[in-house]
């Protein structure tokens, strides 16, 4: 049996061998890791050269994971990020490269350029100055000097732009910011400042463009989303306003400013949607009521008041409240003379009021502003036909009823007039002849206006009893045979007056 001392001695004699073996295993593993990283770097480099950026990026990710201290892996990944337009992602990688290898001039130049575009001019200047102190190549020195001068010039321009803005010289400030943002195109703060200048100048489209860019440059920019929503709201685009304010609440659901505006826009949107649903369904009285609520909900933005009055005018015209429609449409057109919808609705009201020349004027004005609108073209043609028709025979005037009279009112008027003008009531031959003509006109008016199809034709400007207005012309006396058996004097011929009205 071996003594404890002997065992210890044998173990100690093997210890150096164990250490060497462990070192060899470690070195082998390390060599294997480096080989794998080098393989990823080489594959990524080939894919980058071929323009396969996504695949190249995955290899550089693997290289960074395999060797977190390999500055080249970070640098190449940053290069791919920049090629993909992801400067934000490239910046931390370039900073890591400089941390691992402070004298890497290309990485420092690239970081300086990104910082300059982001408007971080002090940090950019620091990078360019370090490049100049690092013994750069002639080309790198020239680039660093140029960018350093540009950064200094931008500092001066920004000071001038802020001063102009403070002095309310928004045009000068905007021009200066145009120049600055050509270089500092990723500076969200300067874009928002230019947006404020555009708002003050009334150029809201450009303001929205800058603010939207700012929301992409600054990920948690709730204020920019709020401003965009407010601008859309002022422009009358409540749907876009609602969409943008929801983006603000996605970032911060407890944002009081955004939530308050959201409630206002949501309420107004629901009222407008409800009003339009009533109008589509022909419930014009309900539509009027809802649009009156819209004006109460938002009395301070002119667009919504004008829009509500325009739609109420439409409802009044459709429900044949002629005078009210004309008056309200006129009120809208005094503020907005080119309002197509108000012109069309007032023209229709004028037609109902038999003011055909006024209707033609409105349709012609509308056509000047919307040449390809078929509804306007058809309305104008109808108004012109009705004007021509009014100078001939008007069945509504013959019976003394309005154009929107119902069948019951038409028959009542017909009976009264037929009784009054029946030829039997006139013993004098001359008076009888005049009464015969009058009686025939009354009977014809009743025939046309109580037949839905014939009345529709007449309302469209076509006299269904006038052969000249029928397609293809024809015998002027033939129409009497197509009156569905109508004979104003009974079966004994056109002048057999043998019946009375009680």
NORTA-V568959 format. One record per pair of residues at least 12 apart in sequence whose ideal C-beta (glycine too) atoms are under 10 Angstrom apart, sorted by the first residue. I is the first residue (numbers start at 1). J is the second residue. Records with the same first field share a line. If there is no record, write none. Layout:
I: J / J
//
This chain:
30: 67
33: 66 / 67
34: 66 / 67 / 70
35: 66
36: 62 / 63 / 66 / 67
37: 62 / 63 / 64 / 65 / 66 / 67 / 70 / 72 / 73
38: 63 / 66 / 67 / 70 / 72 / 73
39: 59 / 62 / 63 / 66
40: 56 / 58 / 59 / 60 / 61 / 62 / 63 / 64 / 65 / 66 / 67 / 70 / 73 / 76
41: 59 / 60 / 62 / 63 / 64 / 66 / 67 / 70 / 72 / 73 / 76 / 77
42: 59 / 63
43: 55 / 56 / 58 / 59 / 60 / 62 / 63
44: 56 / 57 / 58 / 59 / 60 / 61 / 62 / 63 / 73 / 76 / 77 / 79 / 80
45: 59 / 60 / 72 / 76 / 79
46: 59
47: 59 / 60 / 80
48: 60 / 76 / 77 / 79 / 80 / 83
51: 83
53: 79 / 80 / 81 / 83 / 84 / 86
54: 80 / 84
55: 80
56: 76 / 77 / 79 / 80 / 83 / 84
57: 76 / 77 / 79 / 80 / 81 / 83 / 84 / 86 / 89
58: 80
59: 73 / 76 / 77 / 80
60: 72 / 73 / 74 / 75 / 76 / 77 / 78 / 79 / 80 / 81 / 93
61: 73 / 77 / 80
63: 76 / 77
64: 76 / 77 / 93 / 96
68: 96 / 100
69: 96 / 100
70: 97 / 100
71: 93 / 96 / 97 / 98 / 99 / 100 / 101 / 104 / 107
72: 97 / 100 / 101 / 104
73: 93 / 96 / 97 / 100
74: 90 / 92 / 93 / 94 / 95 / 96 / 97 / 98 / 99 / 100 / 101 / 104 / 107
75: 90 / 93 / 94 / 96 / 97 / 98 / 100 / 101 / 104 / 106 / 107 / 110
76: 93 / 97
77: 89 / 90 / 93 / 94 / 96 / 97
78: 90 / 91 / 92 / 93 / 94 / 95 / 96 / 97 / 107 / 110 / 111 / 114
79: 93 / 94 / 106 / 107 / 110
80: 93
81: 93 / 94
82: 94 / 110 / 113 / 114
87: 110 / 113 / 114 / 115 / 117 / 118 / 186 / 217
88: 114 / 118 / 186 / 217 / 219
90: 110 / 111 / 114
91: 110 / 111 / 114 / 115 / 118 / 120
92: 111
93: 107 / 110 / 111
94: 106 / 107 / 108 / 109 / 110 / 111 / 112 / 113 / 114 / 115 / 127
95: 107 / 108 / 111
97: 110 / 111
98: 110 / 111 / 127 / 130
102: 130 / 134
103: 130 / 134 / 135
104: 134
105: 130 / 131 / 132 / 134 / 135 / 136 / 137 / 140 / 141 / 143 / 144
106: 131 / 136 / 137 / 140
107: 127
108: 126 / 127 / 128 / 130 / 131 / 134 / 136 / 140 / 144
109: 127 / 128 / 130 / 131 / 136 / 140 / 143 / 144 / 147
110: 127
111: 123 / 124 / 127
112: 124 / 125 / 126 / 127 / 128 / 129 / 130 / 131 / 143 / 144 / 147 / 148 / 151
113: 127 / 128 / 143 / 147 / 183
114: 127 / 186
115: 127 / 128 / 147 / 151 / 184 / 186
116: 128 / 147 / 148 / 150 / 151 / 154 / 183 / 184 / 185 / 186 / 187
117: 181 / 183 / 184 / 185 / 186 / 187
118: 184 / 185 / 186 / 187 / 188 / 189 / 217
119: 154 / 158 / 180 / 181 / 183 / 184 / 185 / 186 / 187 / 188 / 189 / 190 / 191 / 217
120: 151 / 184 / 186 / 187
121: 150 / 151 / 152 / 153 / 154 / 155 / 158 / 183 / 184 / 187
122: 151 / 155
123: 151
124: 147 / 148 / 150 / 151 / 154 / 184
125: 147 / 148 / 150 / 151 / 152 / 154 / 155
126: 151
127: 144 / 147 / 148 / 151
128: 143 / 144 / 145 / 146 / 147 / 148 / 149 / 150 / 151 / 152
129: 144 / 148
130: 144
131: 143 / 144 / 145 / 147 / 148
132: 144 / 145 / 148
147: 183
150: 183
151: 183 / 184
153: 179 / 180 / 183
154: 179 / 180 / 181 / 182 / 183 / 184 / 187 / 190
155: 180
157: 176 / 177 / 179 / 180 / 183 / 184
158: 176 / 177 / 180 / 184 / 187 / 189 / 190 / 193
159: 176
160: 172 / 173 / 176 / 177 / 179 / 180
161: 173 / 174 / 175 / 176 / 177 / 178 / 179 / 180 / 190 / 193 / 194 / 197
162: 176 / 177 / 190 / 193
163: 176
164: 176 / 177 / 197
165: 177 / 193 / 194 / 196 / 197 / 200
168: 200
169: 197
170: 194 / 196 / 197 / 198 / 199 / 200 / 201 / 203
171: 197 / 200 / 201
172: 197
173: 193 / 194 / 196 / 197 / 200 / 201
174: 193 / 194 / 195 / 196 / 197 / 198 / 200 / 201 / 203 / 206
175: 194 / 197
176: 194 / 197
177: 190 / 191 / 193 / 194 / 195 / 196 / 197 / 198 / 210
178: 194 / 197
180: 193 / 194
181: 193 / 194 / 210 / 213
185: 213 / 217
186: 213 / 216 / 217 / 218
187: 214 / 217 / 218
188: 210 / 211 / 213 / 214 / 215 / 216 / 217 / 218 / 219 / 221 / 224
189: 214 / 217 / 218
190: 210 / 214
191: 209 / 210 / 211 / 212 / 213 / 214 / 215 / 217 / 218 / 224
192: 207 / 210 / 211 / 213 / 214 / 215 / 217 / 218 / 221 / 223 / 224 / 227
193: 210 / 214
194: 206 / 207 / 209 / 210 / 211 / 213 / 214
195: 207 / 208 / 209 / 210 / 211 / 212 / 213 / 214 / 224 / 227 / 228 / 231
196: 210 / 211 / 227
197: 210
198: 210 / 211 / 231
199: 211 / 227 / 230 / 231 / 234
204: 231 / 232 / 234 / 235
205: 231 / 235
207: 227 / 228 / 231
208: 227 / 228 / 231 / 232 / 235 / 240 / 244
209: 228
210: 224 / 227 / 228
211: 223 / 224 / 225 / 226 / 227 / 228 / 229 / 231 / 244
212: 224 / 225 / 228 / 244
214: 227 / 228
215: 227 / 228 / 244 / 247 / 248 / 251
219: 251
220: 251 / 252
221: 247 / 248 / 251
222: 245 / 247 / 248 / 249 / 250 / 251 / 252 / 255 / 257 / 258
223: 248 / 255 / 257 / 258
224: 244 / 247 / 248
225: 243 / 244 / 245 / 246 / 247 / 248 / 249 / 250 / 251 / 252 / 255 / 258
226: 244 / 245 / 247 / 248 / 249 / 255 / 257 / 258 / 261 / 262
227: 244 / 248
228: 240 / 241 / 243 / 244 / 245 / 247 / 248
229: 241 / 242 / 243 / 244 / 245 / 246 / 247 / 248 / 258 / 261 / 262 / 265
230: 244 / 245 / 257 / 261 / 265
231: 244
232: 244 / 245 / 265
233: 245 / 261 / 264 / 265 / 268 / 298 / 301 / 303 / 304
234: 300 / 301 / 302 / 303 / 304
235: 301 / 303
236: 298 / 301 / 302 / 303 / 304 / 306 / 307
237: 303
238: 264 / 265 / 266 / 268 / 269 / 270 / 271 / 272 / 273 / 294 / 298 / 301 / 303 / 304 / 307
239: 265 / 269 / 272 / 273
240: 265
241: 261 / 262 / 264 / 265 / 266 / 268 / 269
242: 261 / 262 / 265 / 266 / 268 / 269
243: 265
244: 258 / 261 / 265
245: 257 / 258 / 259 / 260 / 261 / 262 / 263 / 264 / 265 / 266
246: 258 / 262 / 265 / 266
248: 261 / 262
249: 261 / 262
264: 297 / 298
265: 298
267: 293 / 294 / 297 / 298
268: 293 / 294 / 297 / 298 / 301 / 304
269: 294
270: 290 / 293 / 297
271: 290 / 291 / 292 / 293 / 294 / 295 / 296 / 297 / 298 / 304 / 308
272: 290 / 291 / 293 / 294 / 297 / 304 / 307 / 308 / 311
273: 290
274: 286 / 287 / 289 / 290 / 291 / 293 / 294
275: 287 / 288 / 289 / 290 / 291 / 292 / 293 / 294 / 308 / 311 / 312 / 315
276: 290 / 291 / 311
277: 290
278: 290 / 291 / 315
279: 291 / 311 / 314 / 315 / 318
282: 315 / 318 / 319
283: 315 / 319
284: 311 / 312 / 314 / 315 / 316 / 317 / 318 / 319 / 320 / 321
285: 315 / 319 / 321
286: 315
287: 311 / 312 / 314 / 315 / 316 / 318 / 319
288: 308 / 311 / 312 / 313 / 314 / 315 / 316 / 319 / 321 / 324
289: 312 / 315
290: 308 / 311 / 312 / 315
291: 304 / 305 / 307 / 308 / 309 / 310 / 311 / 312 / 313 / 314 / 315
292: 308 / 309 / 312
293: 308
294: 307 / 308 / 309 / 311 / 312
295: 307 / 308 / 309 / 312
296: 308
302: 335 / 336
305: 332 / 335
306: 331 / 332 / 335 / 336 / 339 / 342
307: 332 / 336 / 339 / 341
308: 332
309: 328 / 329 / 331 / 332 / 335 / 336 / 339 / 342
310: 328 / 329 / 331 / 332 / 333 / 336 / 339 / 340 / 341 / 342 / 345
311: 332 / 341 / 342 / 345
312: 324 / 325 / 328 / 329 / 332 / 345
313: 325 / 326 / 327 / 328 / 329 / 330 / 331 / 332 / 333 / 339 / 341 / 342 / 344 / 345 / 346 / 349
314: 328 / 329 / 341 / 342 / 344 / 345 / 346 / 348 / 349
315: 328 / 345
316: 328 / 329 / 345 / 349
317: 329 / 342 / 344 / 345 / 346 / 347 / 348 / 349 / 350 / 351 / 352
318: 345 / 348 / 349
319: 404
320: 348 / 349 / 352 / 353 / 402 / 403 / 404
321: 349 / 352 / 404
322: 348 / 349 / 350 / 351 / 352 / 353 / 354 / 355 / 402 / 403 / 404
323: 349 / 352 / 353
324: 349
325: 342 / 345 / 346 / 348 / 349 / 350 / 352 / 353
326: 345 / 346 / 347 / 348 / 349 / 350 / 352 / 353 / 355 / 358
327: 346 / 349
328: 342 / 345 / 346 / 349
329: 341 / 342 / 343 / 344 / 345 / 346 / 347 / 348 / 349 / 350 / 362
330: 342 / 346 / 349
332: 345 / 346
333: 346 / 362 / 365
337: 365 / 369
338: 365 / 366 / 368 / 369 / 370
339: 365 / 366 / 369
340: 365 / 366 / 367 / 369 / 370 / 373 / 375 / 376
341: 366
342: 362 / 366
343: 359 / 361 / 362 / 363 / 364 / 365 / 366 / 367 / 368 / 369 / 370 / 376 / 379
344: 359 / 362 / 363 / 366 / 370 / 373 / 375 / 376 / 379
345: 362
346: 358 / 359 / 361 / 362 / 363 / 365 / 366
347: 359 / 360 / 361 / 362 / 363 / 364 / 365 / 366 / 376 / 379 / 380 / 382 / 383
348: 362 / 363 / 379 / 382 / 383
349: 362
350: 362 / 363 / 383
351: 363 / 379 / 382 / 383 / 386 / 387 / 403 / 459 / 461
352: 402 / 403 / 404
353: 402 / 403
354: 386 / 387 / 390 / 394 / 396 / 397 / 402 / 403
355: 383 / 387
356: 382 / 383 / 384 / 385 / 386 / 387 / 388 / 389 / 390 / 391 / 461
357: 383 / 384 / 387 / 390
358: 383
359: 379 / 380 / 382 / 383 / 384 / 386 / 387
360: 379 / 380 / 381 / 382 / 383 / 384 / 386 / 387
361: 383
362: 376 / 379 / 380 / 383
363: 375 / 376 / 377 / 378 / 379 / 380 / 381 / 382 / 383 / 384
364: 376 / 380 / 383 / 384
366: 379 / 380
367: 379 / 380
378: 460
381: 460 / 461
382: 459 / 460 / 461 / 462
383: 461
384: 461
385: 460 / 461 / 462 / 463 / 469
386: 403 / 458 / 459 / 460 / 461 / 462
387: 461
388: 461 / 469
389: 458 / 459 / 460 / 461 / 462 / 463 / 466 / 469
390: 461
392: 463 / 466 / 468 / 469
393: 441 / 444 / 445 / 448 / 458 / 463 / 465 / 466
394: 445 / 458 / 463
395: 410 / 441 / 442 / 444 / 445 / 446 / 447 / 448 / 449 / 454 / 455 / 458 / 463 / 464 / 465
396: 410 / 413 / 445 / 448 / 449 / 455 / 458 / 459
397: 441 / 445
398: 413 / 414 / 417 / 438 / 441 / 442 / 443 / 444 / 445 / 446 / 448 / 449
399: 411 / 412 / 413 / 414 / 416 / 417 / 418 / 441 / 442 / 445 / 446 / 448 / 449
400: 413 / 414 / 416 / 417 / 442 / 445
401: 413 / 414 / 445 / 449
403: 449 / 455 / 458 / 459
405: 449
407: 449 / 450 / 451 / 452 / 455
408: 450
409: 449
410: 445 / 446 / 448 / 449 / 450 / 455
411: 446 / 449 / 450
413: 442 / 445 / 446 / 449
414: 442 / 443 / 445 / 446 / 447 / 449 / 450
415: 442 / 446 / 501 / 502
416: 442 / 501
417: 438 / 439 / 441 / 442 / 443 / 445 / 446
418: 438 / 439 / 442 / 443 / 446 / 488 / 501
419: 442 / 500 / 501 / 502
420: 435 / 438 / 439 / 442 / 501
421: 434 / 435 / 436 / 437 / 438 / 439 / 440 / 441 / 442 / 443
422: 435 / 436 / 438 / 439 / 442 / 488 / 489 / 497 / 499 / 500 / 501
423: 435 / 436 / 437 / 438 / 439 / 440 / 488 / 489 / 495 / 497
424: 439 / 497 / 498 / 499 / 500 / 501
425: 439 / 497 / 500 / 501
426: 438 / 439 / 497
432: 495 / 497
435: 497
436: 488 / 489 / 494 / 495 / 497
439: 488 / 489 / 497
440: 488 / 489 / 494
441: 488
442: 488
443: 483 / 486 / 487 / 488 / 489
444: 463 / 464 / 465 / 479 / 480 / 483 / 486 / 488
445: 458 / 465
446: 486 / 488
447: 464 / 465 / 483 / 484 / 486 / 488
448: 463 / 464 / 465 / 483
451: 464 / 483 / 484 / 486
454: 483 / 484
457: 469 / 470
463: 479
464: 479 / 482 / 483
465: 479 / 480 / 482 / 483 / 486
466: 479
467: 479
470: 482
480: 494
//
